[in-house]
């Protein structure tokens, strides 16, 4: 476990964030492997079906992921304040309600998959494959939720390495199963979804087993639901859940717009989005690491150290964004090739759409770094509401801008790329103003006890 209330800030940030980053990169490989296997061996329509399904799946799981985030912030604050009994009770409470919510969302997702896909105006030529893929993913929902839950618990205590090793194993398993099912056995898109569910189940079980054996603070002896702590978790989790739900809803609206351009455009943007998601991971991961750092220091009463953590993280994030942009300006467009079956009749359109999207968005990653640096600080400082408002506002601006650029300015699929930096830039500026005015102060749930008085 890692105590962030003392020691060299820059070193702690790098040491803690690096395993998280590697883990996040490997986690994204779930989607990359699926997309490459599907696109290269099952065709552009199947790749488009995966893209639509993932957007719908994300919408249904957003609440659960948000509540996991809320629980991890509470646990970080209790750990920083050395309140171990409350920490254990928070873990117990979050396990119970996340398990219950997972079962409810699973049932709703399996039942309403066709209705959701129709609402998204999914093209007829990819509807059946999208429905198969999404229903299988929904049936295994509990596994990624519980893996993310225990990963969040471990990171809240400063342990980012153990989940990484488990994730690397499960990613390797996912790749092997996908190649076996599709390339060797010649099975369809349903087999790709089954392979992903099996690997996610393996990751969840291994993470649970490690926590039970090795981490004393997370060894819940008896499952108890504490209403007061549930309220505290909801204080952080509900805004995070609402944020992710709103983000997912906006993504669905954008997906509907993408679907209006046809299966080839969907496939091209799906491929480009995979590269984009991988590219911004170093920035978003450091934002998560900053949240844990700030939460521990605010819980211990070290506000100045928390602010220094923000300054250090922001420097790293801006430098990383510049380096990533420079690399992808030259190499990014060529990466789209690996997602495409070169015999696909729509290859030219898929390639052009994906490359155009990527060429535009990579120029503006510094704006993403600026926005998420402040957002990580606000979340760790306990200002859960504002940590929700700015990302939701960014995506809302993006959604409105995308539709305006398409229907008012007459742009094509490239409008979806131009709309993203517009949202990042406006909300990043608002975040800076909010931070400078100190409106985030005094939002943590516990009364800090400085170390010298403890």
N, C-alpha and C positions, 0 to 999 in steps of 0.2 A: 504494500500500500504506500501511497505517496502523500506526505504532508506538505502542502504548498504555502503554508504560512511562514516559512523560513527558507533561506537558501537563495541561490542565484536564479533570478527570474527567467532570463533567456535560456539558460541550460535546462531548467525545469520544463519550460514550454516545449522545447525541441524534443527532449527525452520522452515526455508524456505524449506529445502529439504524433511523433513518428510512427509508433506501433498503431495508433488509431488511423493514421493516414494509410499505412500499408493495408490495414484491415478493411478500410473503406474502399480502397482500390480493388481489393480482392472481392469485396461484396458486390461492387459494380460489375465484376466479371460474371456474376450470375446472369445478368441481363445481356452482357456482351457475348458470352458463349451461346446463349439461347438465340440471339439475333444473328450471329454469324452462321451457326448451324442451320437455322431456319432459312435465312436468306440465300446461302450458298447451295443448300441441298433440297429445300422445299419450294423456293421461288419467292418472287416479290410480293405476291398476294399473301402468302403465309407470313412474311415479315411485317406487312401492313397489319395483319390480324393480331400479331403479337403487340404491336404499338398501340392499337386501339384497346386491347385487353388490359394492358398495363395501366393505362390512364384510368380505366374504370375500376380496376383493382385498387389502385392508390386512393381513389376517392372513398372506397368502403373501409379501408384500413387506417385512414388518417386520424380518426378519433383515438384509436388504440395507441398509435405511435406517439401522439401528443400527450396522452396520459402517462406513458412511460417516461417521457421527457420531464413532466412535472414531478414524478416520483423521484427521479434522479437528482433534481435540484434540491428537494427537501432532504434527501439522504446526504448530499454533499454538505449542506449547512449543519446538519446534526453531527456529521463526522468532524467538521472543522471546529465545532463547539465541544467536541468530546462527549456528546450526549448519546451514548451507545444503546441505552435501553430504548430511547425514542427511535433511534435508527432501526433497530430490529422490528419494532412495532410498525414503522412505516413500510418496511419491506413486506411484512406479513399482510398488512392492509392492501397494499398495491397488488400483491399476488392474487388475492381473492377477487378483487373487483375486475382486474384485467382478464382473469380466467372466465368470469361470467360474461363480460362484454364480448370476448372473443367468440364464444359459442353463439351468442345472439347475432353478431355480425356475419359469422359463417353461414348460419341458416338463411338470413336475409339475402346474402350475396348469391348463394346457390339458387335460390328461388327466383330472384329478380334479375339475374344475368341477362336474359333475352330483352327484357324491358329496358334495361339500362343501355344496352347496345343499340336498340332502336332509337332511344332518345338521342344518342350521339350521331344519328344519321349514318350509321355504319353501312358502307356499300354492300350490296347484295352478294357480290362476288367474293367477299371475305367474311361474311356474317357467320357462316357455319363454323369456320376454323376459329374465329375469335370467340365464339360461344364455348367451344370445346376447351380451348386453352384457359379461359377465365374461370370456368366452373371447376376445373381441376385445381387451379390455384386457390380458389376460395375454399375448397374442401380441406386444404392443408394450411389454412390461415393461422391456426394456433401456433404452428412451429416458428415462423419468422417473428411472431409477436413475442413469444417466450424467449427466443434467442436475443432479440433486441432488449427485452426487459432485463435479463441477467447481465447482458453486456453493459447496459446503462448503470446497473448497480455497481459492477466492478469498476467502471470508469469514475463513478461518483466517489469511490474510495481511492482513486489514483492508480488503478490497475488497468492499463490498456494493452498489456502484452498477452495475457492468457487468452482473451477472446480472439486475438489475432491468429494464434496458432490453430485454434479450433476452426476459425473461418477459412484459413488456408486449406486445411484438410477437406472441409465440406465443399469448397470451390473446386478442388481437384476432383472430388467424387462427382460433382455435378457435370464437369466437362467429360469425364470418362463415360458417365451414363448417357449423356446426350449423343456422344459419338457412337456408343454401342447401339442405342435404340434407333437412331436415324441413319447413320452412315453404314453401320454393319448390318443391322436387322431390317432397315428400310421402313421403319414405322413412321407415323405421321406426327402432326403438331401436338396431339395429346400426349405422346410419349415424351416430348420435350418438357411439357408441364409436369409430368410425373417424375421425371428425373430431377427437376428443380425441387419439388416437394420432398422427395426422399433425402436430398442433400440438406435441405433446411431442417428437416426432422433430426437428422444426425447431428447438426450443429447445435440445435436446442438441447438435445439430450446430453451431449458432451459438456456443454456450458453449465447445465444444471448439476451434473455429476461433479465437475471441478469445484463449483461453488460449495456444494455440500461437504466435500472432503477437505478443502484447503482454506476456505475463508471463514474464520470464526464469526466475524461480525454479521455475516449473511446467513448463518446457520439458524434458521428459524425453528425453534423447538416446538412451537405450537402455533397453528394458524389462528390469529385473532384479528377481528375487524374492529378498528378503533374509529369511531365516527368523527372525533375531533381531528385526528390526523388525516382522515379521508378528506375533511374539509380543507386542510392545509395543502394536501396534494392537489385537490381540485383548484385551489387558488392559483397554482402554477400550471397544472395539467390542463384545466379547462380552456384557458386562453391559448395554450399551445395546441390543444386538440382543435379548437375553433380556427386557429391560424392554419393548421394543416388541412382542415376541412375546406376552408375558404380557398386555400391554395389549390386543393384538388378540384374544387368546384370550378374555379377559374380555368384550370387545366382541361377540365371536361368541355367547357365552353370553347376553349381554343382548339381542342381536339375536334369538336364539331365543325369548326371553321376549316381545319386541315382536311377533314373528310370530304368537304365540298370540292376539293381539288382532285379527288380520285385516288385510286389505290397506289399508283406510281408515286404521287407526291407524298402520300402517307409513308410509303416505304423509305423514300429519300430522307424525309425529316426524321423518321424513327432512327435511321442509321446515324445521321448527324447529331441527333440528341444524345445518343449513346456516347459519342466522342465528347460532346459538350459536358455531360454529366461526369465523365471521368476527369476532364480537364479542371473543373472547379472544385473537385474533391479536396485538394490540399488547402484551399481557402476555407471551405465549409467545415473541414475537420479541425482546423486551428480555431475556428469560431467555437466549436464544441469544447475543445480543450480550455479555451479562455473562460467559458462559462463555469467549468469546474474550478479553475483557479480562482476566479472572482468569488464564487459561492463560498469556498472554504475561507478565504480571507475576510469576506464580509461577515461570515458567521463568527470568526474569531475577533472581529472588531478592528481589522487592519484595512481601512478604506484607502489610505494612501498607497499601500502595496497593491491593492486591487487596480487602482488607476495606472500604476506603473506597468502592471500586467497588460492592460489595454494598449498602452503605448508600444510596448515590446511586440505584442501580437500584431498590431496594425502595421508596423514596419515590415515584419516577416510577410504578412499577407499581400501587401502592395508589391514587394519585390517578387514574390512568387507569381503573382498575377502577370507582371511584366514579362517574366521568363516564359511562362506558359503561352502567353499570347505570341511572343516572338517565335517559339517553336511551331505552333499551329498555323501561323500565317504561311509558313512554307510547307510543312508536312501534313497539315490537317486535311486538305482536299483529297490527298492520295489515300487516306485511311478509309474513305467511303467505299473504295473498291473491295475491301475484304468482306463487306456485307452483301455483295451482289453476285448472283448467278450470272456469269457472263453470257449465258445462252438465253437469258430472260428477254422477251420481246420488248419490254419497257425499260431495258437497261439504261439507255441514253437519258430518258427523262428522270429516272431514279437518281442517277449519278449527278445530273445537272442541279436538281433541286437540293440534294444533300450538300453538295459543294458550295452552292450559293449561300445556303443557310449558315454553314460553318465559317465561310470567309468573312461574313458580316459580324457575327457575334463574338469571335475571338478578339476583336479589336477593343472590347469594352470590359474585359474581366477586372480591370482596376476599379471600376464602379461597383462591381459585385463585392470585391474585397472591402471597400469602404463601408458599404451597407452592412455586411455581415460581421465586420469587426465590432461595430457599435452594438449590433444585435446580440452578439455573444456576451458582451459586457452587461447589457440591460437584463438578459435572462439570468445571469449569475448573481446580479445585484438584487434580484427579487422583483424587478419591474416586469412581471409576466405579461401584463396587458399591453404595454408598449412594444415588448418583444414580439407580440402578435400583430399589432397594428401596422408596423412598418413593412414587414414582408407581405402582408395581405394587401396593403396599399400599393406596393410595388407590382404585384401580380394583377391587381385590378386595373392599374394604369396600363399595364402591358396588354390586357385583354381589350380594353377600350381602344387603345392605340392600334392594335392589330386589325380590329374590325373597321376602324376609321380609315386606315391605310388601304385596306382591300376595297371597301365599298364607296369611299369618298375620293380617295386618291387613285383608285384603279390599279393598285399594285397586285402582284401575284403572291405565291408562297413566300417570297423574300420578305414580305411585310411582317411575317411572324418573327423573323430574326431582328428586324429593326425595332420592333416594339419592346423587346427585352431591355436594352440599355436605356430606353426612355424611362421605364419604371425604376431601374436601379439608380439612375442619376437623380431623379426628383426625390425619392425617398431617402437616398443616402445623404443628400443635403439637409433634409428635415431631421435626420438622426443626429447629425453633427450639432445642429441648433439645440436639440433636446438635451444632448449631453452637456454642452457648454453652459446651459442654464441650470444644470443640476436637478432637473425635475425627476430624476430616477431615484433620488436619495430616500432613505428611510423605508424601503419596501421589503426588507427581509422579515421572515416570520418569527425569528427568535431574537432575544435580547443578547447582543454580543457580550462575552466576558473575556477581556484581554488576557493573554497568556500569563502576564505577571501577577494578575489577581486570581487566576484559576487555582 
